Amino acid sequence: MKRKAEQMTENLENRKSARINHTSPLQAKDLQSGKIHNAKMFNYSKEGFYFESDSVLNPGIQIYIGIKNSPYASLPDVLEYHRGEVVWRKELKDSFFRFGYGVKLKTLVKKQDLELKDIRKPKESRKHPRRQYNQFIHFADQSGIFEGTIKNISSSGVFLMSKKAFEVGEILTLVLPIKNGKFTNAKGQIIWTNDKGFGIKFLSIDK
């Protein structure tokens, strides 16, 4: 079926950034129900994107999105992970999918906001002192979206507990809470594991 996704969608988001054509499978997790929906993205910008799916998602809901082969990914071969809001839904007639969706990504995090929420600098002798921390988060790898709990954290990494087992060397994308109820994405690599969880070294934090 030959068509351009942007010709099927209206500028209902009043977008400021130009979108580029980029076709990619994605997963969208409804934060209210916890259900994961399979979908396909057709265009993308730094402010939002358009995808199609057979699932019914209501405008206004918050979702986590895992995108493969993103043109904006900071590292290769990593599932890019975003938090966004469904702005509009449109029933489709000439498509393999039932519905088209416009999603607005959350405001980009400013550098001054990168101090993680409720973390203070403890008086320790280690190069990157860790603070005990108990924060539920979502994270992802190339296969999907998962849940876990950060038990301690520093500027260089975290210790994460999860029911899902991973191997040393795997790269994950974490959604971390920061100031004023905002979130930011961090890329990290697993450098050790035990029967309780795994240690992650930060590779990058979105700014």
DARA-V645915 format. One record per helix or strand of 2 or more residues. SS is the DSSP state (@ for helix, = for strand). FROM is the first residue (numbers start at 1). LEN is the number of residues. Records with the same first field share a line. If there is no record, write none. Layout:
SS->FROM-LEN + FROM-LEN
This chain:
@->5-4 + 111-3 + 179-3
=->20-11 + 36-9 + 48-6 + 62-6 + 80-12 + 99-7 + 131-11 + 144-10 + 157-5 + 171-7 + 183-11 + 198-8
